[in-house]
Amino acid sequence: MSFKRSEGPRGERNVPVTIHLEDPEGATGTEQKEWNLTGATGESLLELALDQHINIEHACGGVCACSTCHIYVEEGMDCLSESTEAEDDRVEEAPGIQRNSRLACQCEIKKAGRIVIRVPSWNRNAVKEVPH
């Protein structure tokens, strides 16, 4: 499945985003657990991660139709778009939900400020399409 990027305007790349990976090998093929990135307003956290070769699962292609990109926002929730009813419905399907659970495809950076997220180790898509 291809990934659907957000179509809105992008701001300046000046928002610090830290991504903590519980399974860095599975998400990046490296042992690096912490990634310090710089995002832009108008960009989703999933877009930012994928552009830096951090594979946060996204079985639906980033259109809020599954819960495979489930993350925990540990800091900076006020810098992100608010969750929608559709996102809340999908998050309820994810294992290990917490008060700070969100979908990376739906977390659009709205304003500058420090953002810290954690990608759980169990967040892997067990059924992947294999290229022919």
MOBELSUL-V365757 format. One record per residue. N is the residue number from 1. SS is DSSP state (~ for helix, > for strand, _ for the rest). OMEGA is omega in degrees with one decimal (999 if undefined). Layout:
# MOBELSUL-V365757
N,SS,OMEGA
N,SS,OMEGA
This chain:
# MOBELSUL-V365757
1,_,178.8
2,_,-177.4
3,_,179.5
4,_,178.5
5,_,175.6
6,_,-173.0
7,_,-176.7
8,_,179.7
9,_,178.9
10,_,175.0
11,_,178.0
12,_,-179.9
13,>,-176.0
14,>,-177.8
15,>,-179.6
16,>,179.4
17,>,176.1
18,>,178.5
19,>,175.1
20,>,-179.2
21,>,175.5
22,_,177.1
23,_,-176.1
24,~,179.9
25,~,-179.6
26,~,-176.4
27,~,-174.7
28,~,-175.5
29,_,178.7
30,_,176.7
31,_,-177.1
32,_,-176.6
33,_,-176.9
34,>,179.9
35,>,177.2
36,>,-174.5
37,>,175.3
38,>,-178.4
39,>,179.1
40,>,174.5
41,_,-177.7
42,_,-178.3
43,_,176.8
44,>,178.0
45,~,177.2
46,~,177.6
47,~,-179.3
48,~,-179.2
49,~,-178.0
50,~,178.9
51,~,178.8
52,_,176.9
53,_,172.6
54,_,-172.8
55,_,168.8
56,_,-177.7
57,_,179.9
58,_,-174.0
59,_,-177.3
60,_,-179.4
61,_,177.1
62,_,-178.6
63,_,176.3
64,_,179.0
65,_,177.9
66,_,179.6
67,_,-175.4
68,_,178.3
69,_,179.2
70,>,178.0
71,>,171.8
72,>,175.9
73,>,-175.5
74,>,178.7
75,>,174.5
76,_,179.3
77,~,-179.1
78,~,177.4
79,~,-175.2
80,>,174.6
81,_,177.3
82,_,178.5
83,_,177.9
84,_,176.8
85,~,178.8
86,~,178.3
87,~,179.7
88,~,177.8
89,~,179.4
90,~,-179.7
91,~,179.6
92,_,179.1
93,_,-175.6
94,_,174.5
95,_,173.1
96,_,-177.4
97,_,177.6
98,_,179.0
99,_,-178.1
100,_,178.2
101,>,175.2
102,>,171.7
103,>,-177.2
104,_,-179.1
105,_,-176.7
106,_,179.8
107,_,178.0
108,>,177.8
109,>,-176.5
110,_,-179.9
111,_,-179.6
112,_,-179.4
113,_,-177.5
114,_,178.1
115,>,177.7
116,>,177.6
117,>,175.1
118,>,177.4
119,>,-177.5
120,_,-177.6
121,_,-178.0
122,_,-175.8
123,_,178.7
124,_,178.3
125,_,-176.7
126,_,-179.2
127,_,-179.8
128,_,174.2
129,_,178.3
130,_,179.9
131,_,-179.4
132,_,999
